[in-house]
Amino acid sequence: ELARLLNAVRVLGIADLVMCLHTRDGRLFPLLVDLPSNRERFHIVVVVAGTPPHAALRYADVDAE
C-alpha cells in the first residue's frame, strides 16, 4: 500500500498535493502556516488537487484583520 501511494506522488507531483489538518468537527482545513512548535501529536491528511475532497476545502482568509 505504501509503495503504491509513493508511486502516486511521483506521478502527480508535489504541486498536486495539499496538506490538511482535521478540525474539531471533522472537516479538513488546509495547512497554510508553519507547524506548531509544541510536541503535541497531530495527523496530517494529504488531499489531491482537483478531486472532490479538494473542492470541499475552505481556506482561511489570511488577509483578514
PDB file of N, CA, C and O in Angstrom:
ATOM      1  N   GLU A   1       0.834  -1.189   0.000  1.00  0.00           N
ATOM      2  CA  GLU A   1       0.000   0.000   0.000  1.00  0.00           C
ATOM      3  C   GLU A   1       0.875   1.247   0.000  1.00  0.00           C
ATOM      4  O   GLU A   1       0.630   2.179  -0.766  1.00  0.00           O
ATOM      5  N   LEU A   2       1.896   1.270   0.857  1.00  0.00           N
ATOM      6  CA  LEU A   2       2.762   2.442   0.916  1.00  0.00           C
ATOM      7  C   LEU A   2       3.491   2.653  -0.411  1.00  0.00           C
ATOM      8  O   LEU A   2       3.611   3.785  -0.880  1.00  0.00           O
ATOM      9  N   ALA A   3       3.976   1.573  -1.014  1.00  0.00           N
ATOM     10  CA  ALA A   3       4.665   1.694  -2.299  1.00  0.00           C
ATOM     11  C   ALA A   3       3.730   2.276  -3.357  1.00  0.00           C
ATOM     12  O   ALA A   3       4.149   3.100  -4.171  1.00  0.00           O
ATOM     13  N   ARG A   4       2.476   1.856  -3.348  1.00  0.00           N
ATOM     14  CA  ARG A   4       1.502   2.369  -4.311  1.00  0.00           C
ATOM     15  C   ARG A   4       1.269   3.870  -4.090  1.00  0.00           C
ATOM     16  O   ARG A   4       1.186   4.638  -5.048  1.00  0.00           O
ATOM     17  N   LEU A   5       1.166   4.272  -2.836  1.00  0.00           N
ATOM     18  CA  LEU A   5       0.946   5.679  -2.527  1.00  0.00           C
ATOM     19  C   LEU A   5       2.151   6.539  -2.920  1.00  0.00           C
ATOM     20  O   LEU A   5       1.990   7.635  -3.456  1.00  0.00           O
ATOM     21  N   LEU A   6       3.342   6.039  -2.653  1.00  0.00           N
ATOM     22  CA  LEU A   6       4.544   6.790  -3.019  1.00  0.00           C
ATOM     23  C   LEU A   6       4.669   6.914  -4.531  1.00  0.00           C
ATOM     24  O   LEU A   6       5.101   7.952  -5.032  1.00  0.00           O
ATOM     25  N   ASN A   7       4.303   5.885  -5.253  1.00  0.00           N
ATOM     26  CA  ASN A   7       4.319   5.957  -6.709  1.00  0.00           C
ATOM     27  C   ASN A   7       3.323   7.007  -7.197  1.00  0.00           C
ATOM     28  O   ASN A   7       3.602   7.720  -8.161  1.00  0.00           O
ATOM     29  N   ALA A   8       2.177   7.109  -6.549  1.00  0.00           N
ATOM     30  CA  ALA A   8       1.177   8.108  -6.925  1.00  0.00           C
ATOM     31  C   ALA A   8       1.738   9.514  -6.769  1.00  0.00           C
ATOM     32  O   ALA A   8       1.438  10.388  -7.583  1.00  0.00           O
ATOM     33  N   VAL A   9       2.543   9.748  -5.743  1.00  0.00           N
ATOM     34  CA  VAL A   9       3.133  11.067  -5.532  1.00  0.00           C
ATOM     35  C   VAL A   9       4.094  11.398  -6.672  1.00  0.00           C
ATOM     36  O   VAL A   9       4.137  12.538  -7.135  1.00  0.00           O
ATOM     37  N   ARG A  10       4.855  10.420  -7.122  1.00  0.00           N
ATOM     38  CA  ARG A  10       5.774  10.665  -8.237  1.00  0.00           C
ATOM     39  C   ARG A  10       5.011  10.989  -9.513  1.00  0.00           C
ATOM     40  O   ARG A  10       5.446  11.833 -10.297  1.00  0.00           O
ATOM     41  N   VAL A  11       3.879  10.330  -9.729  1.00  0.00           N
ATOM     42  CA  VAL A  11       3.089  10.556 -10.943  1.00  0.00           C
ATOM     43  C   VAL A  11       2.412  11.921 -10.887  1.00  0.00           C
ATOM     44  O   VAL A  11       2.411  12.656 -11.875  1.00  0.00           O
ATOM     45  N   LEU A  12       1.840  12.261  -9.742  1.00  0.00           N
ATOM     46  CA  LEU A  12       1.101  13.512  -9.616  1.00  0.00           C
ATOM     47  C   LEU A  12       2.013  14.723  -9.531  1.00  0.00           C
ATOM     48  O   LEU A  12       1.761  15.742 -10.175  1.00  0.00           O
ATOM     49  N   GLY A  13       3.048  14.620  -8.757  1.00  0.00           N
ATOM     50  CA  GLY A  13       3.908  15.767  -8.487  1.00  0.00           C
ATOM     51  C   GLY A  13       3.494  16.442  -7.201  1.00  0.00           C
ATOM     52  O   GLY A  13       2.320  16.432  -6.833  1.00  0.00           O
ATOM     53  N   ILE A  14       4.442  17.017  -6.532  1.00  0.00           N
ATOM     54  CA  ILE A  14       4.202  17.608  -5.219  1.00  0.00           C
ATOM     55  C   ILE A  14       3.236  18.794  -5.295  1.00  0.00           C
ATOM     56  O   ILE A  14       2.518  19.054  -4.330  1.00  0.00           O
ATOM     57  N   ALA A  15       3.201  19.508  -6.402  1.00  0.00           N
ATOM     58  CA  ALA A  15       2.305  20.661  -6.533  1.00  0.00           C
ATOM     59  C   ALA A  15       0.838  20.248  -6.596  1.00  0.00           C
ATOM     60  O   ALA A  15      -0.046  21.089  -6.438  1.00  0.00           O
ATOM     61  N   ASP A  16       0.569  18.966  -6.825  1.00  0.00           N
ATOM     62  CA  ASP A  16      -0.802  18.477  -6.905  1.00  0.00           C
ATOM     63  C   ASP A  16      -1.340  18.018  -5.556  1.00  0.00           C
ATOM     64  O   ASP A  16      -2.466  17.528  -5.476  1.00  0.00           O
ATOM     65  N   LEU A  17      -0.554  18.170  -4.499  1.00  0.00           N
ATOM     66  CA  LEU A  17      -0.952  17.696  -3.183  1.00  0.00           C
ATOM     67  C   LEU A  17      -1.148  18.868  -2.229  1.00  0.00           C
ATOM     68  O   LEU A  17      -0.415  19.855  -2.287  1.00  0.00           O
ATOM     69  N   VAL A  18      -2.146  18.751  -1.347  1.00  0.00           N
ATOM     70  CA  VAL A  18      -2.431  19.773  -0.339  1.00  0.00           C
ATOM     71  C   VAL A  18      -2.409  19.092   1.024  1.00  0.00           C
ATOM     72  O   VAL A  18      -3.118  18.109   1.239  1.00  0.00           O
ATOM     73  N   MET A  19      -1.596  19.611   1.948  1.00  0.00           N
ATOM     74  CA  MET A  19      -1.561  19.063   3.308  1.00  0.00           C
ATOM     75  C   MET A  19      -2.653  19.731   4.126  1.00  0.00           C
ATOM     76  O   MET A  19      -2.838  20.947   4.063  1.00  0.00           O
ATOM     77  N   CYS A  20      -3.382  18.915   4.903  1.00  0.00           N
ATOM     78  CA  CYS A  20      -4.511  19.417   5.679  1.00  0.00           C
ATOM     79  C   CYS A  20      -4.472  18.876   7.101  1.00  0.00           C
ATOM     80  O   CYS A  20      -3.815  17.875   7.388  1.00  0.00           O
ATOM     81  N   LEU A  21      -5.183  19.556   7.972  1.00  0.00           N
ATOM     82  CA  LEU A  21      -5.410  19.096   9.340  1.00  0.00           C
ATOM     83  C   LEU A  21      -6.908  18.910   9.521  1.00  0.00           C
ATOM     84  O   LEU A  21      -7.709  19.584   8.874  1.00  0.00           O
ATOM     85  N   HIS A  22      -7.283  17.982  10.414  1.00  0.00           N
ATOM     86  CA  HIS A  22      -8.692  17.814  10.767  1.00  0.00           C
ATOM     87  C   HIS A  22      -9.093  18.894  11.757  1.00  0.00           C
ATOM     88  O   HIS A  22      -8.333  19.204  12.674  1.00  0.00           O
ATOM     89  N   THR A  23     -10.272  19.470  11.585  1.00  0.00           N
ATOM     90  CA  THR A  23     -10.812  20.398  12.577  1.00  0.00           C
ATOM     91  C   THR A  23     -11.546  19.584  13.635  1.00  0.00           C
ATOM     92  O   THR A  23     -11.722  18.375  13.486  1.00  0.00           O
ATOM     93  N   ARG A  24     -11.971  20.246  14.694  1.00  0.00           N
ATOM     94  CA  ARG A  24     -12.687  19.542  15.769  1.00  0.00           C
ATOM     95  C   ARG A  24     -13.986  18.917  15.288  1.00  0.00           C
ATOM     96  O   ARG A  24     -14.428  17.902  15.827  1.00  0.00           O
ATOM     97  N   ASP A  25     -14.603  19.524  14.266  1.00  0.00           N
ATOM     98  CA  ASP A  25     -15.857  18.969  13.758  1.00  0.00           C
ATOM     99  C   ASP A  25     -15.646  17.994  12.604  1.00  0.00           C
ATOM    100  O   ASP A  25     -16.611  17.594  11.953  1.00  0.00           O
ATOM    101  N   GLY A  26     -14.385  17.602  12.337  1.00  0.00           N
ATOM    102  CA  GLY A  26     -14.107  16.564  11.357  1.00  0.00           C
ATOM    103  C   GLY A  26     -13.855  17.042   9.942  1.00  0.00           C
ATOM    104  O   GLY A  26     -13.553  16.238   9.061  1.00  0.00           O
ATOM    105  N   ARG A  27     -13.974  18.345   9.711  1.00  0.00           N
ATOM    106  CA  ARG A  27     -13.690  18.864   8.370  1.00  0.00           C
ATOM    107  C   ARG A  27     -12.185  18.963   8.173  1.00  0.00           C
ATOM    108  O   ARG A  27     -11.424  18.947   9.141  1.00  0.00           O
ATOM    109  N   LEU A  28     -11.756  19.064   6.924  1.00  0.00           N
ATOM    110  CA  LEU A  28     -10.345  19.252   6.624  1.00  0.00           C
ATOM    111  C   LEU A  28     -10.053  20.729   6.434  1.00  0.00           C
ATOM    112  O   LEU A  28     -10.843  21.459   5.834  1.00  0.00           O
ATOM    113  N   PHE A  29      -8.916  21.162   6.948  1.00  0.00           N
ATOM    114  CA  PHE A  29      -8.500  22.555   6.876  1.00  0.00           C
ATOM    115  C   PHE A  29      -7.108  22.598   6.269  1.00  0.00           C
ATOM    116  O   PHE A  29      -6.192  21.988   6.820  1.00  0.00           O
ATOM    117  N   PRO A  30      -6.910  23.300   5.148  1.00  0.00           N
ATOM    118  CA  PRO A  30      -5.590  23.348   4.517  1.00  0.00           C
ATOM    119  C   PRO A  30      -4.540  23.917   5.469  1.00  0.00           C
ATOM    120  O   PRO A  30      -4.794  24.895   6.173  1.00  0.00           O
ATOM    121  N   LEU A  31      -3.388  23.314   5.483  1.00  0.00           N
ATOM    122  CA  LEU A  31      -2.282  23.750   6.330  1.00  0.00           C
ATOM    123  C   LEU A  31      -1.533  24.849   5.586  1.00  0.00           C
ATOM    124  O   LEU A  31      -0.834  24.576   4.611  1.00  0.00           O
ATOM    125  N   LEU A  32      -1.680  26.104   6.049  1.00  0.00           N
ATOM    126  CA  LEU A  32      -1.106  27.243   5.350  1.00  0.00           C
ATOM    127  C   LEU A  32       0.055  27.891   6.094  1.00  0.00           C
ATOM    128  O   LEU A  32       0.759  28.733   5.536  1.00  0.00           O
ATOM    129  N   VAL A  33       0.254  27.509   7.327  1.00  0.00           N
ATOM    130  CA  VAL A  33       1.271  28.155   8.162  1.00  0.00           C
ATOM    131  C   VAL A  33       2.255  27.114   8.674  1.00  0.00           C
ATOM    132  O   VAL A  33       2.104  25.919   8.423  1.00  0.00           O
ATOM    133  N   ASP A  34       3.254  27.584   9.389  1.00  0.00           N
ATOM    134  CA  ASP A  34       4.218  26.670   9.990  1.00  0.00           C
ATOM    135  C   ASP A  34       3.533  25.726  10.965  1.00  0.00           C
ATOM    136  O   ASP A  34       2.497  26.049  11.545  1.00  0.00           O
ATOM    137  N   LEU A  35       4.126  24.564  11.132  1.00  0.00           N
ATOM    138  CA  LEU A  35       3.589  23.589  12.072  1.00  0.00           C
ATOM    139  C   LEU A  35       3.768  24.084  13.496  1.00  0.00           C
ATOM    140  O   LEU A  35       4.681  24.862  13.771  1.00  0.00           O
ATOM    141  N   PRO A  36       2.901  23.640  14.410  1.00  0.00           N
ATOM    142  CA  PRO A  36       3.029  24.051  15.815  1.00  0.00           C
ATOM    143  C   PRO A  36       4.397  23.651  16.372  1.00  0.00           C
ATOM    144  O   PRO A  36       4.959  22.627  15.983  1.00  0.00           O
ATOM    145  N   SER A  37       4.919  24.458  17.274  1.00  0.00           N
ATOM    146  CA  SER A  37       6.238  24.177  17.843  1.00  0.00           C
ATOM    147  C   SER A  37       6.169  23.296  19.082  1.00  0.00           C
ATOM    148  O   SER A  37       7.205  22.858  19.583  1.00  0.00           O
ATOM    149  N   ASN A  38       4.961  23.028  19.585  1.00  0.00           N
ATOM    150  CA  ASN A  38       4.873  22.161  20.754  1.00  0.00           C
ATOM    151  C   ASN A  38       5.023  20.700  20.317  1.00  0.00           C
ATOM    152  O   ASN A  38       5.099  20.411  19.123  1.00  0.00           O
ATOM    153  N   ARG A  39       5.065  19.807  21.261  1.00  0.00           N
ATOM    154  CA  ARG A  39       5.289  18.396  20.940  1.00  0.00           C
ATOM    155  C   ARG A  39       3.992  17.586  20.881  1.00  0.00           C
ATOM    156  O   ARG A  39       4.028  16.355  20.900  1.00  0.00           O
ATOM    157  N   GLU A  40       2.867  18.261  20.812  1.00  0.00           N
ATOM    158  CA  GLU A  40       1.586  17.568  20.715  1.00  0.00           C
ATOM    159  C   GLU A  40       1.475  16.893  19.353  1.00  0.00           C
ATOM    160  O   GLU A  40       1.826  17.481  18.330  1.00  0.00           O
ATOM    161  N   ARG A  41       0.983  15.652  19.347  1.00  0.00           N
ATOM    162  CA  ARG A  41       0.824  14.918  18.095  1.00  0.00           C
ATOM    163  C   ARG A  41      -0.418  15.376  17.344  1.00  0.00           C
ATOM    164  O   ARG A  41      -1.423  15.751  17.948  1.00  0.00           O
ATOM    165  N   PHE A  42      -0.335  15.338  16.040  1.00  0.00           N
ATOM    166  CA  PHE A  42      -1.478  15.622  15.194  1.00  0.00           C
ATOM    167  C   PHE A  42      -1.301  14.853  13.896  1.00  0.00           C
ATOM    168  O   PHE A  42      -0.195  14.424  13.568  1.00  0.00           O
ATOM    169  N   HIS A  43      -2.373  14.684  13.171  1.00  0.00           N
ATOM    170  CA  HIS A  43      -2.355  13.937  11.924  1.00  0.00           C
ATOM    171  C   HIS A  43      -2.484  14.905  10.752  1.00  0.00           C
ATOM    172  O   HIS A  43      -3.327  15.802  10.761  1.00  0.00           O
ATOM    173  N   ILE A  44      -1.642  14.709   9.750  1.00  0.00           N
ATOM    174  CA  ILE A  44      -1.728  15.489   8.527  1.00  0.00           C
ATOM    175  C   ILE A  44      -2.375  14.617   7.466  1.00  0.00           C
ATOM    176  O   ILE A  44      -1.975  13.469   7.270  1.00  0.00           O
ATOM    177  N   VAL A  45      -3.362  15.153   6.789  1.00  0.00           N
ATOM    178  CA  VAL A  45      -4.065  14.461   5.711  1.00  0.00           C
ATOM    179  C   VAL A  45      -3.608  15.084   4.401  1.00  0.00           C
ATOM    180  O   VAL A  45      -3.530  16.307   4.288  1.00  0.00           O
ATOM    181  N   VAL A  46      -3.308  14.254   3.417  1.00  0.00           N
ATOM    182  CA  VAL A  46      -2.898  14.759   2.108  1.00  0.00           C
ATOM    183  C   VAL A  46      -4.052  14.574   1.135  1.00  0.00           C
ATOM    184  O   VAL A  46      -4.591  13.477   0.991  1.00  0.00           O
ATOM    185  N   VAL A  47      -4.425  15.670   0.465  1.00  0.00           N
ATOM    186  CA  VAL A  47      -5.534  15.674  -0.481  1.00  0.00           C
ATOM    187  C   VAL A  47      -4.967  15.987  -1.863  1.00  0.00           C
ATOM    188  O   VAL A  47      -4.089  16.838  -2.003  1.00  0.00           O
ATOM    189  N   VAL A  48      -5.469  15.300  -2.870  1.00  0.00           N
ATOM    190  CA  VAL A  48      -5.021  15.525  -4.245  1.00  0.00           C
ATOM    191  C   VAL A  48      -5.831  16.668  -4.857  1.00  0.00           C
ATOM    192  O   VAL A  48      -7.061  16.676  -4.802  1.00  0.00           O
ATOM    193  N   ALA A  49      -5.119  17.631  -5.440  1.00  0.00           N
ATOM    194  CA  ALA A  49      -5.781  18.765  -6.087  1.00  0.00           C
ATOM    195  C   ALA A  49      -6.667  18.279  -7.228  1.00  0.00           C
ATOM    196  O   ALA A  49      -6.319  17.341  -7.946  1.00  0.00           O
ATOM    197  N   GLY A  50      -7.825  18.937  -7.385  1.00  0.00           N
ATOM    198  CA  GLY A  50      -8.736  18.601  -8.473  1.00  0.00           C
ATOM    199  C   GLY A  50      -9.720  17.498  -8.147  1.00  0.00           C
ATOM    200  O   GLY A  50     -10.511  17.108  -9.005  1.00  0.00           O
ATOM    201  N   THR A  51      -9.690  16.982  -6.917  1.00  0.00           N
ATOM    202  CA  THR A  51     -10.622  15.931  -6.511  1.00  0.00           C
ATOM    203  C   THR A  51     -11.760  16.546  -5.706  1.00  0.00           C
ATOM    204  O   THR A  51     -11.638  17.687  -5.259  1.00  0.00           O
ATOM    205  N   PRO A  52     -12.870  15.822  -5.506  1.00  0.00           N
ATOM    206  CA  PRO A  52     -13.962  16.361  -4.692  1.00  0.00           C
ATOM    207  C   PRO A  52     -13.539  16.778  -3.276  1.00  0.00           C
ATOM    208  O   PRO A  52     -13.988  17.825  -2.809  1.00  0.00           O
ATOM    209  N   PRO A  53     -12.689  16.000  -2.565  1.00  0.00           N
ATOM    210  CA  PRO A  53     -12.265  16.488  -1.242  1.00  0.00           C
ATOM    211  C   PRO A  53     -11.506  17.821  -1.330  1.00  0.00           C
ATOM    212  O   PRO A  53     -11.640  18.665  -0.444  1.00  0.00           O
ATOM    213  N   HIS A  54     -10.726  18.010  -2.372  1.00  0.00           N
ATOM    214  CA  HIS A  54     -10.007  19.273  -2.545  1.00  0.00           C
ATOM    215  C   HIS A  54     -10.989  20.412  -2.788  1.00  0.00           C
ATOM    216  O   HIS A  54     -10.800  21.509  -2.262  1.00  0.00           O
ATOM    217  N   ALA A  55     -12.024  20.173  -3.569  1.00  0.00           N
ATOM    218  CA  ALA A  55     -13.025  21.206  -3.853  1.00  0.00           C
ATOM    219  C   ALA A  55     -13.793  21.600  -2.603  1.00  0.00           C
ATOM    220  O   ALA A  55     -14.302  22.718  -2.522  1.00  0.00           O
ATOM    221  N   ALA A  56     -13.887  20.706  -1.627  1.00  0.00           N
ATOM    222  CA  ALA A  56     -14.634  20.983  -0.401  1.00  0.00           C
ATOM    223  C   ALA A  56     -13.815  21.749   0.633  1.00  0.00           C
ATOM    224  O   ALA A  56     -14.364  22.184   1.645  1.00  0.00           O
ATOM    225  N   LEU A  57     -12.524  21.921   0.404  1.00  0.00           N
ATOM    226  CA  LEU A  57     -11.677  22.622   1.378  1.00  0.00           C
ATOM    227  C   LEU A  57     -12.071  24.085   1.465  1.00  0.00           C
ATOM    228  O   LEU A  57     -12.461  24.700   0.472  1.00  0.00           O
ATOM    229  N   ARG A  58     -11.963  24.632   2.666  1.00  0.00           N
ATOM    230  CA  ARG A  58     -12.213  26.051   2.892  1.00  0.00           C
ATOM    231  C   ARG A  58     -10.937  26.653   3.439  1.00  0.00           C
ATOM    232  O   ARG A  58     -10.448  26.242   4.491  1.00  0.00           O
ATOM    233  N   TYR A  59     -10.397  27.625   2.725  1.00  0.00           N
ATOM    234  CA  TYR A  59      -9.144  28.268   3.129  1.00  0.00           C
ATOM    235  C   TYR A  59      -9.433  29.443   4.044  1.00  0.00           C
ATOM    236  O   TYR A  59     -10.419  30.159   3.870  1.00  0.00           O
ATOM    237  N   ALA A  60      -8.560  29.629   5.020  1.00  0.00           N
ATOM    238  CA  ALA A  60      -8.675  30.777   5.918  1.00  0.00           C
ATOM    239  C   ALA A  60      -8.369  32.054   5.153  1.00  0.00           C
ATOM    240  O   ALA A  60      -7.587  32.051   4.202  1.00  0.00           O
ATOM    241  N   ASP A  61      -8.993  33.143   5.579  1.00  0.00           N
ATOM    242  CA  ASP A  61      -8.709  34.440   4.991  1.00  0.00           C
ATOM    243  C   ASP A  61      -7.484  35.010   5.699  1.00  0.00           C
ATOM    244  O   ASP A  61      -7.611  35.661   6.737  1.00  0.00           O
ATOM    245  N   VAL A  62      -6.303  34.767   5.143  1.00  0.00           N
ATOM    246  CA  VAL A  62      -5.066  35.169   5.808  1.00  0.00           C
ATOM    247  C   VAL A  62      -4.867  36.681   5.808  1.00  0.00           C
ATOM    248  O   VAL A  62      -4.008  37.187   6.529  1.00  0.00           O
ATOM    249  N   ASP A  63      -5.646  37.409   5.011  1.00  0.00           N
ATOM    250  CA  ASP A  63      -5.543  38.859   4.974  1.00  0.00           C
ATOM    251  C   ASP A  63      -6.549  39.550   5.906  1.00  0.00           C
ATOM    252  O   ASP A  63      -6.581  40.778   5.996  1.00  0.00           O
ATOM    253  N   ALA A  64      -7.366  38.747   6.593  1.00  0.00           N
ATOM    254  CA  ALA A  64      -8.376  39.321   7.484  1.00  0.00           C
ATOM    255  C   ALA A  64      -7.688  39.989   8.680  1.00  0.00           C
ATOM    256  O   ALA A  64      -6.641  39.536   9.143  1.00  0.00           O
ATOM    257  N   GLU A  65      -8.283  41.052   9.159  1.00  0.00           N
ATOM    258  CA  GLU A  65      -7.725  41.754  10.319  1.00  0.00           C
ATOM    259  C   GLU A  65      -8.571  41.532  11.537  1.00  0.00           C
ATOM    260  O   GLU A  65      -8.256  42.046  12.610  1.00  0.00           O
TER     261      GLU A  65
END
